[in-house]
Amino acid sequence: MIKKIDHIGIAVTSIAEALPLYTNIFKLELEGIEIVENQGVKVAFVNAGNTKLELLEALSKDSPIARFIEKRGEGIHHIAFNVGNISSRIEDIKNAGLHMIDKTAIIGAHHAQIAFLHPKSGGGVLYELCENYEEEENDRHL
């Protein structure tokens, strides 16, 4: 089950250069910046009210984000859905005959479990499934 749009990933050449647009001009709150080594990115999460924007900066020239920017330029990279039980969602998608980039969940930003659906199976859109255990834990205590 998809709970909500968790975030929209935006590929940028430089977080330092891109951030003022979001924080100074749009007056959005920066929640934090972190390095996600296994994805080859530096990420900045900006709170946009009912969702977050994830600015993605490549850590190296051969990272997926660097290749994306080289091919398409800066811009929207992916849409992430917050899901319950990511393993089940991955299996449902594979059983429907769709192609997952990640066959099992991997660790992403904020230690969330994530997996990407291949854009060829997503109508040309790169979709990310994410299950955030901190949020799940908070939901249980409400």
HUPEQUI-V286102 format. One line per field, one symbol per residue. phi: phi as a letter, one per 20 degrees, with the letter a starting at -180 (. if undefined). burial: b if it has 16 or more other C-alpha atoms within 10 Angstrom, else e. Layout:
BEGIN
phi = ???
burial = ???
END
This chain:
BEGIN
phi = .eeaffadecfcfbfgfegggfeeeemeefercbedgfdmcdccddednebdddeddfebfdfgffffffednfqfdbdddecelgfffffgfffenedefdfcfcedglmfecbdefgfedmndeddebcdfffgffffef
burial = eeeebbbbbbbbbebeeebeebeeeeebebeebebbeebbbbbbbbbbeeebbbbbbbbeeeebbbebbeeeebebbbbbbbbbebbebbeeeeeeebbbeeeebebbbeebbbbbbbeeeeeeebbbbbbbeeeeeeeeee
END
